[in-house]
Amino acid sequence: MIKVTKLKSQDRDFVINAELIETIEETPDTVITLTSGKKIIVEESMDEIVRMVMDYRRALFRNMR
């Protein structure tokens, strides 16, 4: 799970399952598309999202050892 900030929303902070991310685009806003087809526009950059997903996966593998 990664914590992101929804762009221009009342409930700004929320958590998404990193395993459900299909694509991330900057158009110029960052758009995360989930495997369900749902699109979420967030404040974080594409590089930040990628870094958070990598950190999440590293933590998973660290706990498996």
N, CA and C atoms as a LAMMPS dump frame, in Angstrom:
ITEM: TIMESTEP
0
ITEM: NUMBER OF ATOMS
195
ITEM: BOX BOUNDS ff ff ff
-5.0000000000000000e+02 5.0000000000000000e+02
-5.0000000000000000e+02 5.0000000000000000e+02
-5.0000000000000000e+02 5.0000000000000000e+02
ITEM: ATOMS id mol type element x y z
1 1 1 N 0.844 -1.173 0
2 1 2 C 0 0 0
3 1 3 C 0.892 1.241 0
4 2 1 N 0.473 2.245 -0.752
5 2 2 C 1.196 3.514 -0.759
6 2 3 C 0.205 4.645 -0.488
7 3 1 N 0.693 5.678 0.175
8 3 2 C -0.148 6.824 0.519
9 3 3 C 0.073 7.918 -0.52
10 4 1 N -1.025 8.395 -1.112
11 4 2 C -0.961 9.454 -2.116
12 4 3 C -1.958 10.549 -1.758
13 5 1 N -1.846 11.68 -2.437
14 5 2 C -2.71 12.828 -2.194
15 5 3 C -3.537 13.105 -3.444
16 6 1 N -4.842 12.96 -3.324
17 6 2 C -5.745 13.199 -4.452
18 6 3 C -5.722 14.686 -4.797
19 7 1 N -5.673 14.997 -6.061
20 7 2 C -5.626 16.38 -6.523
21 7 3 C -7.001 17.021 -6.408
22 8 1 N -7.067 18.215 -5.809
23 8 2 C -8.285 19.025 -5.707
24 8 3 C -9.467 18.24 -5.142
25 9 1 N -9.299 17.709 -3.941
26 9 2 C -10.368 16.925 -3.33
27 9 3 C -10.461 17.244 -1.846
28 10 1 N -11.639 17.064 -1.269
29 10 2 C -11.836 17.268 0.167
30 10 3 C -11.075 16.213 0.965
31 11 1 N -11.26 14.95 0.596
32 11 2 C -10.553 13.844 1.251
33 11 3 C -9.25 13.62 0.499
34 12 1 N -8.25 14.396 0.851
35 12 2 C -7.033 14.447 0.051
36 12 3 C -6.13 13.229 0.177
37 13 1 N -5.814 12.8 1.389
38 13 2 C -4.884 11.685 1.568
39 13 3 C -5.627 10.361 1.541
40 14 1 N -5.091 9.407 0.816
41 14 2 C -5.655 8.073 0.819
42 14 3 C -4.577 7.066 0.434
43 15 1 N -4.889 5.802 0.606
44 15 2 C -3.924 4.727 0.374
45 15 3 C -4.445 3.849 -0.753
46 16 1 N -3.541 3.49 -1.667
47 16 2 C -3.93 2.569 -2.738
48 16 3 C -3.028 1.344 -2.704
49 17 1 N -3.55 0.254 -3.205
50 17 2 C -2.787 -0.984 -3.282
51 17 3 C -1.824 -0.867 -4.459
52 18 1 N -0.537 -0.858 -4.172
53 18 2 C 0.481 -0.691 -5.211
54 18 3 C 0.442 -1.816 -6.232
55 19 1 N -0.059 -2.972 -5.829
56 19 2 C -0.126 -4.122 -6.739
57 19 3 C -1.204 -3.935 -7.811
58 20 1 N -2.112 -2.997 -7.614
59 20 2 C -3.197 -2.777 -8.566
60 20 3 C -2.906 -1.667 -9.572
61 21 1 N -1.722 -1.056 -9.489
62 21 2 C -1.363 0.008 -10.43
63 21 3 C -0.983 -0.62 -11.767
64 22 1 N -1.663 -0.165 -12.817
65 22 2 C -1.353 -0.649 -14.16
66 22 3 C -0.422 0.32 -14.876
67 23 1 N -0.785 1.627 -14.879
68 23 2 C 0.062 2.636 -15.512
69 23 3 C 0.068 3.914 -14.681
70 24 1 N 1.123 4.711 -14.911
71 24 2 C 1.237 6.045 -14.311
72 24 3 C 1.641 6.982 -15.441
73 25 1 N 0.899 8.083 -15.588
74 25 2 C 1.193 9.054 -16.644
75 25 3 C 1.274 10.453 -16.054
76 26 1 N 2.043 11.319 -16.703
77 26 2 C 2.051 12.748 -16.357
78 26 3 C 1.533 13.496 -17.577
79 27 1 N 0.378 14.18 -17.422
80 27 2 C -0.299 14.766 -18.588
81 27 3 C -0.748 16.209 -18.42
82 28 1 N -0.248 17.181 -17.771
83 28 2 C 0.891 17.207 -16.865
84 28 3 C 0.562 16.709 -15.46
85 29 1 N -0.74 16.58 -15.119
86 29 2 C -1.067 16.008 -13.806
87 29 3 C -0.715 14.527 -13.812
88 30 1 N -0.437 13.99 -12.639
89 30 2 C -0.106 12.579 -12.537
90 30 3 C -1.394 11.766 -12.446
91 31 1 N -1.559 10.841 -13.392
92 31 2 C -2.757 10 -13.466
93 31 3 C -2.331 8.55 -13.236
94 32 1 N -2.905 7.945 -12.195
95 32 2 C -2.658 6.537 -11.91
96 32 3 C -3.86 5.757 -12.426
97 33 1 N -3.597 4.765 -13.281
98 33 2 C -4.658 3.885 -13.763
99 33 3 C -4.503 2.545 -13.076
100 34 1 N -5.589 2.091 -12.456
101 34 2 C -5.577 0.807 -11.762
102 34 3 C -5.997 -0.309 -12.719
103 35 1 N -5.753 -1.54 -12.33
104 35 2 C -6.103 -2.68 -13.175
105 35 3 C -7.609 -2.758 -13.422
106 36 1 N -8.401 -2.135 -12.569
107 36 2 C -9.859 -2.104 -12.747
108 36 3 C -10.291 -1.104 -13.814
109 37 1 N -9.343 -0.25 -14.254
110 37 2 C -9.656 0.801 -15.219
111 37 3 C -9.91 2.144 -14.569
112 38 1 N -10.053 2.165 -13.249
113 38 2 C -10.28 3.421 -12.521
114 38 3 C -9.036 4.294 -12.618
115 39 1 N -9.25 5.593 -12.842
116 39 2 C -8.15 6.552 -12.927
117 39 3 C -8.204 7.487 -11.728
118 40 1 N -7.037 7.754 -11.148
119 40 2 C -6.932 8.631 -9.993
120 40 3 C -5.893 9.7 -10.31
121 41 1 N -6.264 10.967 -10.14
122 41 2 C -5.33 12.073 -10.364
123 41 3 C -4.761 12.475 -9.017
124 42 1 N -3.423 12.479 -8.909
125 42 2 C -2.763 12.742 -7.634
126 42 3 C -1.76 13.882 -7.761
127 43 1 N -1.367 14.418 -6.614
128 43 2 C -0.414 15.533 -6.582
129 43 3 C 1.033 15.076 -6.77
130 44 1 N 1.355 13.858 -6.367
131 44 2 C 2.721 13.371 -6.442
132 44 3 C 3.149 13.195 -7.901
133 45 1 N 4.442 13.333 -8.145
134 45 2 C 4.963 13.138 -9.502
135 45 3 C 5.052 11.648 -9.819
136 46 1 N 5.213 11.346 -11.091
137 46 2 C 5.362 9.964 -11.51
138 46 3 C 6.582 9.331 -10.839
139 47 1 N 7.679 10.064 -10.76
140 47 2 C 8.897 9.546 -10.12
141 47 3 C 8.67 9.242 -8.642
142 48 1 N 7.912 10.093 -7.953
143 48 2 C 7.613 9.85 -6.541
144 48 3 C 6.782 8.575 -6.359
145 49 1 N 5.797 8.382 -7.233
146 49 2 C 4.953 7.191 -7.154
147 49 3 C 5.796 5.941 -7.392
148 50 1 N 6.636 5.981 -8.413
149 50 2 C 7.507 4.836 -8.709
150 50 3 C 8.405 4.54 -7.516
151 51 1 N 8.962 5.572 -6.915
152 51 2 C 9.832 5.389 -5.745
153 51 3 C 9.068 4.759 -4.578
154 52 1 N 7.833 5.225 -4.346
155 52 2 C 7.022 4.667 -3.259
156 52 3 C 6.694 3.193 -3.508
157 53 1 N 6.386 2.846 -4.752
158 53 2 C 6.075 1.446 -5.086
159 53 3 C 7.314 0.583 -4.896
160 54 1 N 8.471 1.074 -5.312
161 54 2 C 9.716 0.322 -5.131
162 54 3 C 10.025 0.127 -3.645
163 55 1 N 9.843 1.168 -2.849
164 55 2 C 10.071 1.056 -1.403
165 55 3 C 9.11 0.051 -0.779
166 56 1 N 7.859 0.079 -1.213
167 56 2 C 6.847 -0.856 -0.719
168 56 3 C 7.252 -2.295 -1.034
169 57 1 N 7.665 -2.547 -2.257
170 57 2 C 8.045 -3.91 -2.657
171 57 3 C 9.311 -4.372 -1.954
172 58 1 N 10.271 -3.45 -1.769
173 58 2 C 11.483 -3.802 -1.015
174 58 3 C 11.129 -4.225 0.403
175 59 1 N 10.223 -3.479 1.022
176 59 2 C 9.811 -3.8 2.393
177 59 3 C 9.145 -5.169 2.452
178 60 1 N 8.347 -5.507 1.449
179 60 2 C 7.714 -6.826 1.403
180 60 3 C 8.76 -7.934 1.344
181 61 1 N 9.732 -7.787 0.465
182 61 2 C 10.751 -8.817 0.301
183 61 3 C 11.665 -8.898 1.527
184 62 1 N 11.912 -7.771 2.168
185 62 2 C 12.726 -7.758 3.386
186 62 3 C 12.053 -8.572 4.486
187 63 1 N 10.729 -8.463 4.57
188 63 2 C 9.98 -9.19 5.593
189 63 3 C 9.852 -10.672 5.303
190 64 1 N 10.096 -11.066 4.065
191 64 2 C 9.98 -12.47 3.68
192 64 3 C 11.23 -13.278 4.066
193 65 1 N 12.329 -12.615 4.307
194 65 2 C 13.581 -13.317 4.621
195 65 3 C 13.594 -13.833 6.01
